[in-house]
Amino acid sequence: MKTATRVALAASLMTTLAVSLTACSSSSPSLYTLAPVAGPLQPVPLGFTTPNLLPSVIEVRKPTIAGALDRDRIVLSDSGYKLRVSATDSWSGPLIDQIPHVLAQDLAQRLPGISLFVQDDATATTPQAYVELVITRFARDDANNAVLEAQVAVHREDSDAPKISRTILLKTPAPGDTGAMVSALSTLLGQASDQIAAQIRALPPAQSQ
């Protein structure tokens, strides 16, 4: 083979490789977003949103999320001492932002008459109570169920007020692709908000000043 032919062939191969690498590097991951899910209303009786009874304004604080889950790529499963992370699918935004905003929307739908907002959102309103979460599981298990496990605390603004705390462990079948799992996780957040709404309604009366 002549030298000129070899050079032309090598240049052609390098061009093909460069185009292939560019195509691979330019492909974007699929982005997924959690969404609010409607649930049963737990309306607050008229006149109960007073300083001494139920709070009328509640802040949903940004959650503490287990380090293994706190990443851009979606964790597909967490079981058998093994974490499986998607190679192509990512969250559209950090879970520390998505989860409290979806939860606030879920709670607002279930508790008409109570205003809810997320920590650090621009507001001039002073909250009368808080919802706090620690998320420890938020993926599939080895039985192909979506799993949400969290420690939830609800308490009034007064730092000395007692907290209503509980561990929430919820599961629902989530066969299929990543979209099916994200839909199932959204459903579990809705179910968790059912329980949190009940915690809010069970808050003890505010202490007299």
Secondary structure as UniProt FT lines:
FT   HELIX           3..26
FT   STRAND          30..32
FT   TURN            46..47
FT   TURN            51..52
FT   STRAND          57..60
FT   STRAND          64..65
FT   TURN            67..69
FT   STRAND          73..79
FT   TURN            80..81
FT   STRAND          82..91
FT   HELIX           95..110
FT   TURN            112..113
FT   STRAND          115..118
FT   TURN            119..120
FT   STRAND          129..140
FT   TURN            142..143
FT   STRAND          145..156
FT   TURN            159..160
FT   STRAND          164..173
FT   HELIX           178..201
//
